[in-house]
Amino acid sequence: MNWSEFFSMGGYALYVWSSFGLMALLLIANLVWTLQRKSIVTEKLKRLLKSREKRI
């Protein structure tokens, strides 16, 4: 087996590689969304703690 046969995937290369690409894109998007959401929640919690400390 050579590399061109491997990358052609027996005629199913378009389906296989687009599936891999889409899955990689979704995993990266999920990671980015989670990290952004974490920073938003962290900032909200910091503001909440500051406001509660001022009341005491």
DAZI-V350946 format. One record per residue. N is the residue number from 1. RES is the residue in one small letter. SS is DSSP state (hx for helix, st for strand, lp for the rest). PHI is phi as a letter, one per 30 degrees, with the letter a starting at -180 (999 if undefined). OMEGA is omega in whole degrees, 0 to 359 (* if undefined). Layout:
N|RES|SS|PHI|OMEGA / N|RES|SS|PHI|OMEGA
This chain:
1|m|lp|999|176 / 2|n|lp|c|186 / 3|w|hx|d|180 / 4|s|hx|d|175 / 5|e|hx|d|179 / 6|f|hx|d|183 / 7|f|hx|d|178 / 8|s|hx|d|176 / 9|m|hx|h|176 / 10|g|hx|i|180 / 11|g|hx|j|181 / 12|y|lp|c|186 / 13|a|hx|d|182 / 14|l|hx|e|180 / 15|y|hx|d|184 / 16|v|hx|d|185 / 17|w|hx|d|175 / 18|s|hx|d|176 / 19|s|hx|d|177 / 20|f|hx|d|181 / 21|g|hx|d|179 / 22|l|hx|d|180 / 23|m|hx|d|178 / 24|a|hx|d|178 / 25|l|hx|d|179 / 26|l|hx|d|178 / 27|l|hx|d|178 / 28|i|hx|d|179 / 29|a|hx|d|178 / 30|n|hx|d|178 / 31|l|hx|d|180 / 32|v|hx|d|180 / 33|w|hx|d|180 / 34|t|hx|d|180 / 35|l|hx|d|177 / 36|q|hx|d|180 / 37|r|hx|d|179 / 38|k|hx|d|181 / 39|s|hx|d|178 / 40|i|hx|d|181 / 41|v|hx|d|179 / 42|t|hx|d|179 / 43|e|hx|d|178 / 44|k|hx|d|179 / 45|l|hx|d|177 / 46|k|hx|d|178 / 47|r|hx|d|179 / 48|l|hx|d|179 / 49|l|hx|d|178 / 50|k|hx|d|181 / 51|s|hx|d|178 / 52|r|hx|d|178 / 53|e|hx|d|179 / 54|k|hx|d|181 / 55|r|hx|d|184 / 56|i|lp|d|*
